[in-house]
């Protein structure tokens, strides 16, 4: 945790980047490589942003298995896992429901492979391990009229899971753009498809609405780049949070509009991508905002945030559910069954001892009667 933060946002930025670097270094260690399957770095501002709490959410099943393999002690592993689940649930408080003042605006249907439609294979395609298919004709540059053309999209190259690298094909629906469509600051803020109070901040491809093959939009920054990007954090803390949210949207009525910043990695990142085969997607920072901030957005007429008042995905609660479903409940039930079996064995032993004592008493009574 970073505490007692005073002065300009640049001071906080240096601390954030330092801690995020430590998180990445921890995940890159050989002994922690199993955790790279899925993890999430979270930053939570507390106490009027004078304290910043760091948290790493790990795949709960992998965490449980590694802890058990290290200790070899199932009861203690179950105890530690149950303690974690209980602590998360005690900390989590379901906010009071708030009704939106506006209905959300659904997005139109956009071309999902707009970069493929607009650009020929880039010069890099002649290099080894880059996507190229000489027998497969590239899609026509004549855009499919059944789909809308996204106003912002990326044509950078992205490594794939089981295919050669391809265009990023990240795009953003116009109905979801909150600010930054022109890309002048290098960043774009968008709402989620679902009606949840979460804003995504992404790197803007910069070449706005331009289809010249020599100037294709290419500013594909992954989450590993963004989480330690000084320019991103300065913009987020110095402008987006302090000026845009607090002053422009909330009119100084809500001093702390943000509840959480987060970056997803591994399968948790790819699940949110439009390209499920991409190894590292077009990165984005998750920003959870307070319900009253959504009302302020609606009052300000920001239609991309209309109706976006639902609870964002809580990875801590999700981890508790998965941990209980796949490891805890069955193992704890097994322990209970073992304990019951142990009690039965002890009960049978006691019965045997009691029967033996009864036999001895009967023998003593018979001896007394004979005398």
ZATOR-207745 format. One record per atom (N, C-alpha, C): residue in one letter; x, y, z. Coordinates in pm, whole numbers, plus 50000, padded with zeros to 5 digits. Example, Ala and Ser with C-alpha at 12.3 -4.5 7.8 and 13.67 -1.06 7.14 Angstrom:
2
a513194943150780
a512304955050780
a513204967050780
s512854977550708
s513674989450714
s512905000350787
END
This chain:
371
x500854988150000
x500005000050000
x500885012450000
x500525022349919
x501165035349920
x500265044650001
x500845051650100
x500025060150185
x500635074050198
x499855083350255
x500275097250276
x500755103550146
x499885103550046
x500215109249916
x499835124049915
x500815132549890
x500565146849878
x501305151949756
x500885163549706
x501575169549592
x500955165649460
x501645168449349
x501095165849215
x500955150949187
x500135147949085
x499865133949051
x501105126649004
x502115134048955
x503335127448906
x504045119749017
x503915124649142
x504535117449254
x503865103949273
x502545103849268
x501805091249280
x502095082049163
x502235087749043
x502485079748923
x503755071548939
x504815077748990
x506075070449007
x505905058649102
x505135060649209
x504875049649301
x504055038649238
x503045042349160
x502205032449093
x503025024048997
x503855030648917
x504655023348818
x505635014048888
x506225018648997
x507165010249072
x506484997649123
x505284999249180
x504574987749232
x504094978449120
x503644984249010
x503204976048897
x504354968148838
x505544974248833
x506734967048787
x507034955248878
x506894957349008
x507134946449102
x506134935049081
x504894938549051
x503874928349024
x504254920148902
x504674926948794
x505054919948672
x506294911348694
x507264916448771
x508474908748801
x508124896148879
x507204897448974
x506764885849051
x506134875248960
x505294879648867
x504614870248778
x505564863948678
x506664870848644
x507604865648545
x508604855648604
x508624854248736
x509544844648797
x509164830448758
x510184822148741
x509964808548694
x509034800848786
x509204802648917
x508384795049012
x506924799649014
x506644811148953
x505274816348951
x504624815448814
x505254808148722
x504764808248584
x503354802448571
x502964793548662
x501594788148654
x500544799048675
x500904809248750
x499954820148775
x499714828748652
x500594827648552
x500454835948432
x499234832048349
x498614820848379
x497404816548307
x496324827248317
x496174833048436
x495174843548456
x495504851148583
x495644864248570
x495824872548689
x495354886648660
x495214894248768
x494634907748758
x495304916748862
x495794928148819
x496374938048909
x495324948748937
x495034950849065
x494024960549105
x494634971549191
x494174983749171
x494594995349249
x493335001949304
x493275003249436
x492065008549500
x492405021249577
x491865032749535
x492105045049611
x491255045549737
x491895048349851
x491195049149979
x491525062350049
x490715065750148
x490985077350233
x491255089850151
x490295093350065
x490425105249980
x491675104749894
x492005092849845
x493135090549755
x494485093149823
x494515093449957
x495795094650027
x496435081050046
x495665070550028
x496175056950036
x495755049249911
x496665041349858
x496375033049741
x496725018649774
x495715010349770
x495874996149804
x496104988049677
x497104979149682
x497404970449569
x496884956449597
x496404949949495
x495964936049508
x496224928749377
x496644916149387
x496774907549270
x495774896249284
x494834895549192
x493884884449188
x494484873349102
x494574861249159
x495144849749089
x494044839549060
x494344830648966
x493414819548942
x493314811449071
x492134810449133
x492024804449266
x492354789649270
x492014782449165
x492284768049162
x493784765449154
x494484773149069
x495934771749058
x496594775449191
x496114786249253
x496664790249383
x496494779149487
x495324773149493
x495054762449590
x495984750549564
x496084746349438
x496894734649405
x498374737049437
x498874749149407
x500284752149436
x500534752449586
x499594758049662
x499744758449808
x499754744349866
x498904735849814
x498844721949863
x500114714249825
x500604716549702
x501824709749659
x503024713949742
x503054726649782
x504184731649862
x504144726250004
x502954725850063
x502844721850204
x502614706950222
x501874700950128
x501524686850142
x500544684450256
x499994695050310
x499094694250425
x497704698950381
x496824689450352
x495504693050302
x494664700550406
x494624696350532
x493804703750629
x494204718450641
x495514721150648
x495964735050659
x495704742950531
x495804736150416
x495504742850289
x494034746550283
x493174737450325
x491744740350330
x491444751750427
x492154751650538
x491944762150638
x492324775850582
x493474776450510
x493924789150451
x492954793850343
x492474784550261
x491544788150154
x490214792950211
x489724786050314
x488454790150375
x488594803750443
x489754806350503
x490004819350565
x489984830450461
x490574827650343
x490564837550234
x489134840450189
x488354829950166
x486974831650120
x486164839750221
x486314836450349
x485554843550452
x485944858250460
x487254861050446
x487714874950456
x487214883350339
x487194877450218
x486694884750101
x485214887750117
x484464877950162
x483014879950174
x482664889750286
x483464889950392
x483214899850498
x483484914050447
x484494915250361
x484884928450310
x483914933550205
x483334924350129
x482464928350018
x481114932950069
x480714944650027
x479414950150065
x478634953449939
x477484947449925
x476644949949808
x476024963849821
x476304972749725
x475764986349736
x474254986449718
x473644996649774
x472194998249760
x471855000649613
x470794994249563
x470434995949421
x470015010249389
x470475015049273
x470115028349225
x469555026849084
x468425032749061
x467795032048930
x468385042648837
x468725038848713
x469215048748618
x468115058348577
x468515070148536
x467535079948489
x467315078948338
x468205071548270
x468115070048125
x468285055348089
x467755051347975
x467955037847923
x469215037347838
x469935026147848
x471165024747770
x470855024247620
x471805028747541
x471645029047396
x472395017147336
x471715007647274
x472414996047217
x473295000047100
x474394992647083
x475314995346973
x474784989546843
x475154995746734
x474864990246602
x475804978546575
x475574971646465
x476444960346428
x477574965646342
x478804963646389
x479984968846320
x480804957546260
x481614961146163
x482534951646100
x483564947146204
x483654934146226
x484554928746328
x485984927146278
x486194928446148
x487544926846090
x487814938645998
x487634950546051
x487694962345967
x489094964645910
x490124961745988
x491494963445937
x491744954045820
x491224941745829
x491374932345717
x490644937345593
x489504944045615
x488744949045501
x489454960645432
x490124968845509
x490654981345456
x492104980845411
x492874971245460
x494314971545432
x494804958445373
x495764959145282
x496424946945233
x497394942145339
x497934930045323
x498934925445420
x500074935545430
x500524938845550
x501584948845567
x502924943645517
x503924952545504
x505254948245456
x505864937245541
x505504936945671
x506074926745759
x505644912645721
x504624911345635
x504104898145601
x505124889745525
x506174896045473
x507204888445403
x508174881845499
x508094885745626
x508994880145725
x508464866745775
x509344859245837
x508974846145888
x507994847646005
x507064838246015
x506094837546125
x505074848846124
x504874855146011
x503844865345999
x502754860245909
x501534863445938
x500384858045864
x500474861345716
x500344850945634
x500234852845489
x499604840245431
x498724842145338
x498024830945275
x497924833845126
x498934829645046
x498954833144904
x497764827644826
x497164816744873
x496034810944801
x494704816744846
x494754824644954
x493524830345007
x493454845044971
x492414848844900
x492274862844861
x491864871344981
x492504882644988
x492214892145094
x490794897645076
x490064900445184
x488734906345169
x488784919245088
x487724921845017
x487654933744932
x487704946345015
x488284956844957
x488314969645026
x486944976245024
x486044970744944
x484674976044944
x483974970845069
x483694979845159
x483154976045289
x481774969745277
x481524959445359
x480234952645362
x479174962445412
x478224965345329
x477214975345363
x476264970745473
x476294957745507
x475424952745614
x475964956145753
x477194960945759
x477814964145887
x478284978745886
x478214984746003
x478704998446019
x480234998446019
x480825009345974
x482275011045981
x482615017346116
x483455010646196
x483805016346327
x484605029146310
x484315039346390
x485035051946378
x486475051046426
x486755041546515
x488105039846569
x488445025046565
x489575021646505
x490005007646499
x491525007146490
x492084995346515
x493544993646517
x493954983346412
x495024986746340
x495554977546239
x496984973546272
x497304973346401
x498614968246442
x498654953146434
x499844947346438
x499994932746430
x499944926746570
x499214915646583
x499034909146712
x499404894446703
x500294889346792
x500604875046796
x499354867046830
x499264854946772
x498094846446791
x498454833746867
x497424827046922
x497644814846998
x498124803446909
x497394800646801
x497734789246715
x497834793246569
x497874806346543
x497954811146405
x499114820946394
x499464824146270
x500454834446250
x499874847946291
x500724857746326
x500224870946366
x499294877046263
x498304884346311
x497324890746225
x497094905046272
x496284912146192
x495914925546234
x495174924846368
x495394935046450
x494744935746581
x493224935346568
x492684943046473
x491234943646447
x490424948446567
x491104954346665
x490354960746774
x489594972646717
x488394974446761
x487614985946716
x486684990446827
x486085001946809
x485175006946910
x483915012346845
x482775008046899
x481495012646850
x481295027346889
x480745034946800
x480555049346826
x479645051646946
x478665042746965
x477705044547074
x478345042847212
x479545037147218
x480195034547347
x481305044347381
x481615053447291
x482725062747314
x482295073647412
x483015074547523
x482735084547626
x483485097447594
x484805096747585
x485625108047541
x486825102647464
x487445111247384
x488695107747316
x488535102247177
x487375104247112
x487205098846977
x488215104746880
x488595117446900
x489535123946808
x490965119246829
x491265113146943
x492585107646967
x493675117846992
x493315130247019
x494345140647034
x495225138447157
x494675132147262
x495465129347381
x496155115747377
x495815107747275
x496395094347265
x495605083647336
x494485087447402
x493695077747478
x492225079447442
x491485068547457
x490045068847431
x489355061447545
x488255067047595
x487485061247704
x486145056347651
x485805044047684
x484575038047632
x483835030947744
x482535029247725
x481725021747820
x481715006947783
x481254998647876
x481134984347852
x479884981447769
x479904969947701
x478694965547630
x477564963147729
x477884956647840
x476864954147943
x476574967148018
x475424967348083
x475024979348157
x475654979348297
x476964980948301
x477694981448428
x478474994448436
x478734998948558
x479405011748580
x480925009948573
x481385007648453
x482805005348429
x483185012448299
x484315019448301
x484845026248184
x486175019648148
x486385017448019
x487645011947970
x488455023147905
x489735024047943
x490625033947883
x491645026547798
x491685029647669
x492535022647573
x493445032547502
x494525027447445
x495365035847360
x494645038247228
x494605050847185
x493925054447060
x494875051646943
x494395044946837
x495265042246721
x495775054746651
x495215066346686
x495685079546643
x495285083246501
x495485074546403
x495105078246267
x493595077446258
x492935088546270
x491485088946286
x490775088546152
x490005077746130
x489145076646012
x489925078045882
x491165072945881
x492025073945763
x492335059945713
x492215057745583
x492395044345529
x493535043745429
x494455052845438
x495635052545353
x496515040945398
x496895032245304
x497655020345342
x499005023845402
x499495035945377
x500785040045432
x500655046145571
x499455049045613
x499255055145745
x498185047545822
x498225034345817
x497215026545887
x497295029046038
x496155029246107
x496135031846251
x496815020546329
x497885023846396
x498685013546462
x499265019246590
x498565017346698
x499065021346830
x498655010546929
x499024998246896
x498554986546970
x499404984247094
x498954989347207
x499654987547334
x498944976847415
x499724967147463
x499144956447544
x499044960847689
x498404952547770
x498274955947912
x499614956447984
x500574948047941
x501894948448003
x502614961547973
x502294967647859
x502844980747829
x502094991647907
x500774990647908
x499965001247967
x500145002248118
x500274990948186
x500314991148332
x501514998748386
x502575000148305
x503755007848347
x503985019848256
x502955024048185
x503065035448093
x502875048448173
x503935056048185
x503905068448263
x502885078248206
x502845079448074
x501915088848011
x500465085348040
x500175072248041
x498795067948072
x498395072348212
x499235069148311
x498885072148449
x498805087148475
x499685094948412
x499615109448428
x498285114648372
x497885109348256
x496625113748195
x495435109248279
x495485096748327
x494355091348405
x494185098848536
x495285100848610
x495185107248741
x495115122448731
x495875128048636
x495945142548626
x494785148748552
x494235141448453
x493125147148377
x491825139348395
x491835126548358
x490575118948355
x489875118848490
x490595115548597
x489955114448728
x489755128148792
x490805136348794
x490755148948869
x489985159948797
x490135160748665
x489485171548591
x488195167048524
x488285156348443
x487105152348366
x485985147348456
x486285137548544
x485235131948629
x484805141648739
x485775146248819
x485435154348936
x484835167848897
x485475174748801
x485045188348768
x483985188648658
x484275182248545
x483365183448430
x482075175648447
x482175163348496
x480985154748508
x480295156448643
x481055155348751
x480455155648885
x480315169648942
x480845179648874
x480715193748917
x481165195749062
x482255189049098
x482855190249232
x481965184549343
x480885177649308
x479985172149409
x480455158449458
x481255151549378
x481785138349416
x483305139149403
x483985139649517
x485435141649516
x486205129049481
x485625117449512
x486305104649487
x485405095849400
x485385098149270
x484445090949182
x484855076749149
x486135073349168
x486655060249123
x486755050649241
x486305038249219
x486405027849322
x487575018449298
x487985016949171
x489015007049142
x489585009349003
x490915007148989
x491575005948860
x492094991648849
x492044985748730
x492494971848717
x492944968848575
x493924959648565
x494364953948439
x494234938848447
x493704932648343
x493594918048334
x494704912448246
x495134900248278
x496184893648202
x495804878948181
x496434872848080
x496174858748052
x494774856648000
x494154845548042
x492834842047989
x491764852048032
x491974858748146
x491004868848187
x491014880748092
x492154883248029
x492224893947930
x491624889447797
x491994877247751
x491544872647620
x490034870247616
x489424867047731
x487974865147734
x487224877847698
x487864889347720
x487224902247691
x487564907147552
x488424899947482
x488894904747352
x487914900947242
x487924908947136
x487134905647018
x487824894746936
x489124892746959
x489894882346892
x490344872446998
x489634861047009
x489924851447115
x491254844147094
x491814845146973
x493074838446943
x494284847146977
x494054859847006
x495164869047031
x495844865647163
x497194865447161
x497954862947283
x497904875047375
x498164886647319
x498124899047396
x497244908947319
x496134912347378
x495124920147308
x495434935047317
x494624942847245
x494684957447257
x494314960847401
x495284965547477
x495104966947620
x494094977447661
x493564975847780
x492644985747834
x492644985347986
x492554997148044
x492474998848189
x491004998848230
x490664990248327
x489294989948381
x489175000448491
x488135008548481
x487875018648584
x486455016648636
x486345012548763
x485035011048826
x484665024448890
x483495029448859
x483055042148914
x481865040049007
x481575049949088
x480475049049183
x479135050849112
x478055045249167
x476745046449102
x476315060849080
x476605069549177
x476185083549164
x476925090649050
x478095085349011
x478825091248898
x478075088348768
x477475076448759
x476685073148639
x475505082748626
x474865085648737
x473765095448735
x474275108948687
x475485112748731
x476075125448687
x476345125148537
x476795113648484
x476995112248340
x475675114248266
x474615108048317
x473305109248252
x472815123748256
x473055130448368
x472665144548380
x473445153148282
x474725149548260
x475585157148170
x475295154248023
x474455144147996
x474095140847858
x475115132347786
x475955124947861
x476925115847799
x476215102747767
x475705101447644
x474815090247612
x475505076747616
x476835076247602
x477555063547609
x477455057247748
x477115065347850
x477005060347987
x475565059148034
x474615061147945
x473205059947984
x472915045548032
x472315044348148
x471895031348198
x473005022248245
x474265026848245
x475395018348282
x475615018648434
x474645013648507
x474685015248652
x474785001948726
x474834990748655
x474934977648720
x476294975448785
x476364965248868
x477604962048939
x478614955748844
x479844961148834
x480864954848749
x481264941248805
x481924933548724
x482374920248764
x483334921248882
x483064913748988
x483894913649107
x484744900949107
x486024902449076
x486884890649062
x487134883849197
x487124891449306
x487294885249436
x486154875749467
x484924879949439
x483764871349461
x483784859549364
x484164862149239
x484274851349141
x485284840849188
x486414845349243
x487424836049292
x486884827649407
x486114833749495
x485524826349607
x484594815349555
x483774818649457
x482834808949400
x483594797349335
x484624800549255
x485384790149187
x486144781549287
x486714787949389
x487464780449490
x486554770749564
x485374775149599
x484434766349668
x483914755449575
x483624759049451
x483034749449357
x484004738349320
x485254741949290
x486194732249234
x487144725949336
x487244731849455
x488194726249552
x487614725249693
x487124735849747
x486804736249889
x485674726949930
x484514728249866
x483334721049913
x483534705949912
x484084700749802
x484284686249793
x485314681449895
x486414689149910
x487454685050005
x486974686250148
x486264697150178
x485734698750313
x484704688050345
x483884684650246
x482914673950267
x483624660650291
x484714658550217
x485504646450239
x486064645950379
x486514657550428
x487024658050566
x485924655150667
x484734660550642
x483614658150733
x483274643250736
x483274636950618
x482974622550611
x484034614650687
x485304618750673
x486374611950746
x486184613550897
x485814625750938
x485584628151081
x484424619751132
x483354618951052
x482204610751092
x482614596151103
x483424591651006
x483904577751011
x484764575551134
x485574585951167
x486404584851287
x485554584151413
x484504592351417
x483594591951532
x482924578351545
x482544572551429
x481914559351431
x482884548851485
x484134549851441
x485134540251489
x485334541751640
x485424554451685
x485584556751828
x484354551851905
x483174553951847
x481944549351912
x481924534151922
x482354527551815
x482394512851818
x483394507851922
x484524514951934
x485514511152035
x484954512852175
x484244524152195
x483624526452326
x482584515652357
x481804511952256
x480804501352276
x481484488352316
x482604485452251
x483344473152283
x483844473452427
x484404485352466
x484894486752603
x483744485452704
x482614491752672
x481454491052763
x480954476652775
x480904469552662
x480484455552666
x481434447352752
x482734450252738
x483714443052820
x483534445952967
x483274458552999
x483034462353139
x481764455753192
x480734454953109
x479484448453152
x479714433653181
x480524427353097
x480834413153120
x481554411253253
x482514420453279
x483244419353406
x482314421553526
x481414431253512
x480454433853620
x479554421753644
x479114415553536
x478264403653549
x479014392453620
x480284390853585
x481094380453650
x481244383253799
x481464396253832
x481614399953973
x480314397354049
x479174400953987
x477884398654051
x477634383754076
x478014375553981
x477844361053997
x478684355854113
x479914360954125
x480784356754235
x480194360754369
x479644373054374
x479044377954499
x477834369354538
x477024365754440
x475834357754467
x476204343854519
x477294338054470
x477714324854514
x478164325154660
x478734336054704
x479194337254841
x478014339554936
END
